[in-house]
Amino acid sequence: MKPLYLELEAVAGAVALAATTVQRLVRQGEFPKPRQLSGRRVAWLVREVEDWAEGRPVSDLPPPSNSSRRSTGS
């Protein structure tokens, strides 16, 4: 069974954004709000994060080039 909820760091990693960016998007109303799990604990519903991600526009930008260096094995 996959998790139902993700904490901030896991959400940020899942959507390839910094945690501070996720928090800013929530404040701006551009990202799903977390759910209250207990008195001081919040997390994001995975389904809502997935829906947000699938609703993002398709980019016209090319993917970044691979910047890793390969050894030539001299």
N, C-alpha and C positions, 0 to 999 in steps of 0.2 A: 504494500500500500504506500503510495506517495504521500508526503506530508500535506496537511491541509493548510498550515500556516507557516510563514517564514518570518524570521526576525530581520531587523534592518540590514545587517551586514550580508545576510544570505540573499535578501531581495536585491540589494545593490549589485552583488556578484551575478545574480541570475539575469539582470537586465543590463549588465556591463556599464554601470554608472557608479560614481562615487556615492557613498552614503549621504554626504552633504547635499549632493545634487538631488537624490531621492527626496530628502527632507524639504528642500526648496520647492521641488515640483509639487509635493503634497500641499505646502503652504499656498502655492499659486493655484491650486485646484486642477493641476494638470497630471496628477498621478493618484491612484486610489488611496484613500485614507486607511490607516491601519485599524484593526478591530481591537476592542478592549477584551482581553482574555481573563484578566483578574484585576484586582485593585490597582496594581502598578505595572502591569504587563500588557504590552500591545504587540501585535504581529499582523502581517498582511495575509489575506486570504489568497492562496496560490491561484485559484481560478480568476480572481480579479486582476492579478498581476499579469497572468497569461493573456487575458482579454485585452489589457492595455497594450501589451507588447505586440499582439497580433494586429492591433489597430494603428500602429505607427506607420507613417507613410514610407513607401519604398524610395530608397535614395537613388539619385542619378550619379552619385559620386562613385568612383572606382574603389575597390577595396585597397587598403594600404599595401604597399610593397613589402615583401619580406625583408626585414632589416637585419636578420641574423647573419652572422658571418660563418662561412663554412671553411674548414681547413682543407687545403689543397692536397695534403698528404704527401709532401715532397719527399 
